[in-house]
Structures are given as structure tokens and as C-alpha cells.
Amino acid sequence: MADLTGQLAFVTGGGHGLGRAMAIGLARQGAEVLVASRRPGPLLEVVQEIEAAGGRAAAFPADLTDLEAVREISRQITERYGALDILVLSAGGGRFLSIEETSPEEAAAIMASRYLSAFYVIRLLIGPMLKRNRGRIVIIGSSFAWLHSFNVAYKAAAHALFGLAQSLETDLYDTNLQVLYVEPPPIRPLTTFFVHNPGTAQRLPAFYWRFTWTADQLVARVLAAMASGRSYVSHPLVRLLRPLYPLMAGPLLWFSRRQFPSPADGGPISGWRQSAAETASDGAPAEAEPALSSLGEPSGR
């Protein structure tokens, strides 16, 4: 892993989960780390942990779905610190819900916390990086961008992040800015992403738990990819499956549908099956009620 002494990193979702792990990992390699997320308490804990280990860090509590808040953070960072060397996008929540369980408001909130916050931050902080023609942009996405799953809003937001990473790679191909897209497998022990999005761990496909990493393992692989200039990080089994996926869409869809628990066991309410069951029970289909509590605060995984 490269020595990052003297480099400046900004990590969104830095108070929790993978964002916190990335912030601490970057600081251990010598980077000065700026962390942002909505809640100031966890951010200050990260700053204190980094400083107690001899590193340098600062907290920027803000709602990153608020464009004006991101404008203000961008202004402060540019004026106080100058151009970033490393930008890590790890903010965003999102429950795994079927279409009948997802309200329009929740879909908008998931898209904002995952995609729009990343777009705002990159758009408003990339200018000095481009002027200096150096830097790394790390987007923490999800393999659910392409894996079959019923989690309509989270999956759509993951698609958007993947598209953002691809578009940036194309846009920046003739610069010295590196774009790194990361698809984490399930993390053991479970991160606070699952605390803020209750019921999600139970709704991951059963096969998905066959390959896991610790947060430290993920951070080590991200740092190694940054050092080598690679553009993609994921579990080896995911990398093996990905090119086969379009060729086996039908069988894989059949297999995926059988990886989830039934609604009675906390699984997704499934469209026509739910409506048919309600029609059979009382003669009139009713709108499905959300099975889980409200959307958790956007946070790093």
C-alpha cells in the first residue's frame, strides 16, 4: 500500500461503517482526513480516534443531500485546504424493499442519499483536482447494481452510482485523475448500515453470505487498488460471476428468486402474489403496508 503522507482525503459517510473504516485506514497511511456525514457525534469520535493515533483529521457535519450545505463544505475545504488528493464517496442509506413496500418519498430519499449526495460532492470538489490534474475518486457502490434483486429503490440508486463511476472514467480518461468503483461483499461483523436500515441483513440473498470480508480487508483492497491504479474492487467470486450474468439471465433470475425468505419470514411482499393472497382471503385486494420501520439516516456502510 502506498504511503499517503501529506495527502488530503475527504470521506463522506465518514462517521459510520465503511466510511469510518476508510477514514481511519487512510489516516493510518499518513493522509490528513476530512470526514462528513449528517450526525456530528460519530464524526467527532472518528476525528478523536485518528488524532489519538497521531494523525490529522477534521469533521464537517452536514446533510449531503442538501446542495447548499455541500456548496458550503466545498467552499470551506477549498479555502482552508486547497485541492483534494483523495475523495471517497461512502454516504447513503437504503432498505431492501419491494415495489409495494416502497413509498415514493422513500425512493426519493434513497436516491438522494446514495446518488445525488455523491454527484453533488464530486461536482463541487473536482474543480481544484482537475486544475492540478491529480487525484483519486473512490465510489463505494454495490453489486446489486447488476445482481437480480427486488430492492427497487436501493438497486436503482446503485445503478446510478455505477453509471456515475463509468461516466467519470470516460470523462476523465485524458487526465491523471483515477476513478475507483468498489462493490463490497457483506461485511462481518455487520456494519451500522444494517442498524440504520433494519431488516436488510435478513433480506440479502442466501448465497451472498458465502463470501464476506471484514471492513479492514475491504479497506486494504481499496488502498492496494489505489496504489496500482485499478478501477474496480470486488470479491473474487463476484468478479467471476459478473461477466456470466448477462449470458444466463433466465436461470439466474430463477435462482435469485429462491434466495429470499418468504413474506411470512420477513421477505419481500411480491406484487401479484400478495394481491392474489389478499383477494383470496377477503375478496378485494388491498394496498400492501410497509413491512419495516422508516428509512434510517443516510450513513456509510
N, C-alpha and C positions, 0 to 999 in steps of 0.2 A: 504494500500500500504506500502511496506517495506521501511525502512529508508536506503538510499543508500549512506549515509555519508562515505567518504573515499574510495568509489569505483570509478574505472576508466572506462569510456564508450567511445566508438568510434562509430560515426554515419556517414554513407555515405549518400549522397544526403542531407546533413545537412543544406544547405543554403536555401532550399525551402520546401514548402508543408509539408507532413507528416514527412519527415526527420527533418525539422526545429522544428516542434511541438514535436517530440520525444526528440530532443536535449534539448529543453527548459524544457520539462516535467521531464527528468532525472535530470537536474540541480536543479530543484525545490525540488527534493527528496534528494539532497545532493551530487550527483555524480559530479566528475570532468569530463567535456565533451570535447572530441576532435571531430571536425566536418570536413568533407571533401566533396568537390564537385568541379566541373570544374571552376566556377567563384568565384574569391576571394572576390568581393564586398559583396554579400549576406552573405558569411561566416563570414566576419568581423562584419556585423550587428548582426548576431546571437551571436557571442562572446561578443560584447559590451552589448547586452541585458542581457545575462547571468551574466556578471560581474557587471552590474549596479544593479542587484538584489542581489548581494553579493556572486555569485557563481564563479567557476573557469572554464575557457574554453580556447581552442586554436584552430586555424584554420590550415587546411592542404589542400590548393587549389591544385588540380591535376585532370587530366583526368584518371579516374579509369578503363578505357578500355585499358590503356597503361600499360602493365605488368611491365616495368621497372620503371614507376612512382610509381606503387604500391609497388614494391620492396623497393624503396627509402623511402616511407612513413613508411613501416613496419620497416625498419632499424631505422629511427628516433624515432618512438614510442617505440620500444623495448629498445633502448639505453637511451632515456630520461625518460621513464615512467615505463618500465617493462611490466608485463603481464596485459592484459585487464581483467576486470570483466564482461563487457557487450559489445557486438558487435551487432550493429543494421545495417542491410543492407536495405537501402531505396532508393538507386540510380537507375535511369533508366527512360528513356522516351519511347514513342512509340505511334504512331497514330493508330486509328482503321480503317484499310483499307482492302478491299477485295484483292483476289489474283491478279486481273487485275490492281489494283491501286498500288500495292507494287513492287517497283523496287528491284532487287537483292541487290543493295547497301544499301537500307533502311532496308531490312530484316536483313542483317548482322549487321548494326548499332544498331538496336533494340535488337538483341540477345546479342551483346557485352555490351550495356549499362545496360541491365537487368540481364542477367545470368553471363556472363564472369566476369564483374566487381565484382559481389558477390563472385564468385568462387575464383578469384584472392585474394581478401581481406581476405576471410576466410582461404584459404590455407596458406597465408604468415603470418597471425597473430595468428593462432590457436596453434602453437607450444608451446609458453610460457604458454598458458592457459592449455594445456594438461599436461605440466610438473608440474604445480601447482595443476592440477586436480580440477579446479573450474572455473565456468564462465557461461554466458548465451549468446546464439546466437539467435538473433531475425531477421527473414527474412520477409520483407513486400512483400507479393505476391499479388495474385488476384484470385477471384473466377472464372474468365474467364479461369483459367487453366482447368476447367471441364464444365462450362456452355457453351451451344451452342452459337456460335457467328461467324461472318465472318472475324474477325480481325486476319488474319492468322499469321502475324509476332508477334504481341503483345501476342496473345494467346499461340503461341509456346514458347515464352520466359517465360510466366507464368507457362506453363507446366514444363519447365526446372527448374525454381525456386522451384516449388513444389517437383519435383524429388530430387533436391539438399537437401531440408529440410528432406524428408523421408530418403534419403541415410545417411545423417548426424545422424539422430536419431538411425538408425541401427548401424552405425559405432561407435557411442559414447555411446551405451547402457550400457556399463560396466564402465563408467566414471561418474564424478559428473558435467559434462557439460550439460546444459539444452538447447534444441533446441525448439524454439517457432515460428510456422508458422502463419502469420497474413493475413487474407483476408479482406481488408477494404471494406465496402459498399461505395456508393457515399458520398462524404464529402460536407457538407454545412457549410459556404459558400464555393464555389468552390476553390480548391487549385490552385497553379500556374502550376500544371501538365497540366491543361486544357489550360492555356495560352501558354505553350511551345508546346502543341500538339493540334493546333486549329482544331475545328470541332469535337473533340472527345466527348464532352458533348452531342452534338446533336445525336450522334450515339450510345449512351448507350441504351439498351433495355428499352422500356417504363416502364415495371413493375419494373425495377431496382430502379427507383426513389421513389418507395413506401416505401423504408426503407433506411434512411440516418442517419449518425452520424455527429456531429461536430468533428473537429480534437482533441479537448480536451477530448471528450468522447472516441475516439479511444485510445488516449494515456492512459487514466485512465484504460481501459480494458486491455491494454498491460501490464501496470505496475502491475495490480492485478494478471494477469496470470503469470507473472514472479515471484511474491511473492508466489503463490500457487503451482508453478511447472507444470502448464498446458502446453500442447504442441500446442494448436490450439486456435485462436481467430477469430471469425467472427460474423456477425449479427445473432441473434436467428433464423430469418426466413431462412437464408441461411443454417444454421445448420440443420434445419428441412427438407429443400429441398434436401440437398446433398445425403443422403442415398437412396432417392426415385429416383434419377436421372437415374441410370442405368436400373431401372425396367420399366421406362416409356420413353425410349429414343425416340421412334417414335412420340408419341403425343407431347412430349416436343420440339422436333425439329420443328414440325409443328407450335406449339405455338411461339417458338423463332423467326421463320422466319417472323412472323406477328407483331413482336415487333419493327421492324426497319422502319425508313422512306424510302420512295421511292427515287431512284436516283435523281429525279427532286427536291426533298426536302432536298437534302444533304445526302441521304442514300447511301449504298454501291452499286457500279457497280457490277452486279451479273452475272458473267460468260455468260452462253448461252443466258440469256435474253438480255444482252447488245449486244452480237453478232447478235442475231436474229433481234433486232431493227435496227441495222446498216445495216444489209443485206436487210431488207425490205425497208429502206429509199433510199439506193443508189446502191443496188445490189452487194456490196462487203464488207465483214466485215473488220473493221479497228481496230487497236490496241487501247484500251482504254487509255485515258490520265489520269494521277493522278488528283483527284478532289480537293486536298488540297495542302497547301504550304509544303515546305520541312520540314523534321523531326526537331523538336525542340531539344534544348540542353538537354542531359540527366539530370534529376533532380528528387528530391524526389516528391512523390505525395502530 
